[in-house]
């Protein structure tokens, strides 16, 4: 009986260990696409070639780029206002997520952000807007040079394509790409949106979990920016399907969800 009791204890102890096996250690997926909805063609990709330091280094400039696309049919007379601000909001939001050193001994604890570069154009019925925001933690915010820099365009400026500013577009290690434009989304039938998160890493990590969780967080934030056409109602965020893989350079996580019903 003592031998049997010891064996039973071993089995009980082993079961929890087996149950804790990481479900994210290999490429895989969870969930399924809803059968009553169709893919909308609208999506957002967030590409990270290199992580930004946390906190940012003092007196160093970092740049964050967002691009938006929309099929508009006829470029003549197209108003870029909504498309431009969709890109602008995405780039600015990411720049403002950066962190500076904190604490009484920190020499650069104030985050500054600015509109660094932009462009908008339309050709062949396809409109695009590009906005780059800068972020930095300067030791002296009052004298820090926010360069390059462009002014926020006026509504009249956005009623026609613009020539890119003379300054060269700053290089970035993070890029946001939004396809589909800013128009409200219908729900007859409900539309499936997709968020893709690409994270450069080599070699393949032991677990995909950090990137999957980050993709789900970013997808939820993106879903909150999608407007629903009346009478459709915005739904609480739910990742219907999540898929993760590794292509030798990037971990790629796709998150599908329905925003409007």
N, C-alpha and C positions, 0 to 999 in steps of 0.2 A: 504493500500500500504506500510506503514511503517513496519507493521508486516511481510509482504512478503519479503521486502528488507532485513530486519534483518535475516530472515530465510535463504535467499539466501546467505548472507555473511557467516552464520554459515556453510552451506553446502560447500562453496568454501574453508573455512578454514579447514574443516575436511578431505577433499579429499587428500590434500598433506600429512597429518598425516598418513592416511591409506596407502598411496602409499609408505611411508618410512619404512614399516614393514621389519624387517631384514630377507632376504631370507636364511640366514645361521643359523637361531636360532634352527633348527631341522636337524637331519640327512637327506641327500638328494643328488641330483646330478644335473648337468647341461651338456648340449651337448649330442652328440651321437657318437658312433664309426663310422668311414667312411666305407661305404659298399664295396668299391673297394680294401680294404686292409685286411690283416690277421695278427693275433697276432704273434709276432716273437719269444716269449719265452725269450726274453731279457728284463731284468728289473733291477731296482735299488731300494733298500729299505734303508731308513734312519730312524733309531730308536733312539729316544731321551727319555731316562729314567729320566733325570733331566737336566734342563737348566744350562749352564755354566754361572757364574756371568758376568755381563757387567758393568764395566771392570773386568778383572781377579783380584783376590786378590794377593797382593805382595808375592813373594817368595813361591808360591804354584804351584805345578806341576799338569797339566791337560793332559789327554791322549785321543787320537782320533784314532779309529780303523777302518780299511777298509779291507774287504774280497772280493776276486774275485773268480769266479768259471767258469770252461769251460769243456765241454765234448770233449775229445780229441781222443777217440777211443783207441789208443795204447800209453801207458805211456812211453814206451822205446824210449829214445832219444828226448823226448819232451823238447823244449826250453821254459822256463818260463819267458823269458824276457818281452814280451808284457803283459802277465798276471800280473807279479809282478809290473810293472810300472803303470798299470791301478790302482792297489790297492794303490801303493805308492803316485801317484798323487792325488788320492781322499783324503787320510788321511792327506797329507801335505797341500792341499788346505784348508781343514777344520781347521787345526791347525792355519794356517796363517790368518784365518778370525777373530781370537780372538782379543780383544782390551785391551790395558793397560790404566791406568789412565793418563790423559793429564794435561797440565798446568804447569806453572813454579814451583809450590809447590809440584808437584807429586814426590814421592820418588821411583817410579818404572814404568817409562813410556816407557821402551824399551821391545818390545816383542821378545822373543827368541824361536825358534822351533828346534827340532832335531828328528832324526830317532831313536826311542826308542827300537823297537823290530820287528822281522819279521820271517816269515817261509814260505816255499813253498814245496808242495808235490804233488804226483799223485798216485792214487790207483783205480783199477777197471775202468780205462779209464776216470776218473774224476780228473782234476787238480784244485788245490786251491792255492791261495797266501794270506797271512795275513801280513799287515803292520800297525804298531802303531807309530804315531808321538806324541811327547810331545810338550807342549807349556807352557810358564811361563812368568811372569813379575817380574824379579829379581831386588832387590835394587842395587845389584852389578853384572852386567852381566859378568864381567871378571872372577869372582870367583865362579859363580853359578854352581853347580854340575848338569850337564845334564845326569841324571841317571834314569833308565838304558839307555844304548846307544849301538847301533850297527852301523857298517860301511856300507855304500852303497855297495851292491854287484857288482862285476865285471861281464861283460857279460859271461865269462867262468863259473862263479859260478852258473849262472842261467840255465845252460845246463843240470843240474841234480838236483834231489830233495836234500833238505838240512835238517840237523837235527836242531830242534829249538835251539836257543841260551840258554846258561845255566841259564840266568836270567829268572825269572817268568814273564809271560806276564802281563803287567800292567792292572789293572782294569780300565774300562771306563764306562761312562754313556751315550756315544753316539757311535753308531755303524753303519757303512755303509756296505751294502751287495750288490754286483753286480753279476748278473747271466747272462751268455751268452758269456763272454770273450770279448777280444778287437778287434776281426776280423771285417772288414768293412761289412756294412749291405747292402743287395741287395734291389731291388725295383720291382721285377717281381714275384708276385704282391708286392705292397708297404707293408712294415711291420709296425705294430702298436707296439710301445714301451710303457712300463709302468713304472711310478715312484710312489713308495709308501712312504708316510711320516707317521710315527707313533710317536705320542707325548703323553707322560704319563701325565695324569692330573686327579684329583679327588676332588670334584665331576664334573659332566658334566658342562661345562661353559654355560653361557647364549647365546653365539654365537660361531660358528665354524669359523667365517670369518678370524681371525688372522692365524689360522693353514692352512686354504685353500689358503690364499694368499702366505704364506711361502712355501707351497708345490708347488705352481705354479712357484714361483721364483726359487726354487731348481731344479724343473723339467726342466726349461729352461736352467739352467746352465749345467745340466746333458746332455741335448740334444746337447749342443755345443761340447761335448766330443765324440759324436758318429760319426764315419767316414763312408762315403758312398762308396760302391763299384762302379767302373766305369761301365756304363756311368751315374749312378744315381747321382742326384744333391741334396745337402743339402737344406732343406726347412727352411724358417723363422719359428720360433717356434709358434705353435698354439695348445693350449690345446683342443683337439677335445672333450674329455669327462673328467669330474671331478666328483668324488663321495666321499662323506664324511660320516663317521659314528662314533659311540662311543660304545666300548665293555665293559665298566665299569672300564677299566684301561687306555686305550689309545684312543685318537682321531686318526682315521685312514683315511688318504686322499689318494686316488688313482688318478693319472693323466695319461691319455693316449694321445699319440701324434704320428704323422708320421714324421720321420726325413728325410727319403730319398725317392725321386720320380724320 
